[in-house]
């Protein structure tokens, strides 16, 4: 199963040059912040959900 970004309308998937994928944090407070930032109504990440590096500031 290919790794894809769970952010709405982001079509990044594993293999794209210089794109990294991050699992949701185990810390519940930080995880809740990530979920709020994604803005997907009534959505909860699975253990396979990932967010790509395009959605982080460096």
Secondary structure, 3 states (H helix, E strand, C coil): CCCEECCCCCCCECCCCCCCEEECCCCHHHHHHHHHHHCCCCCCCCCCCEEEHHHCCC
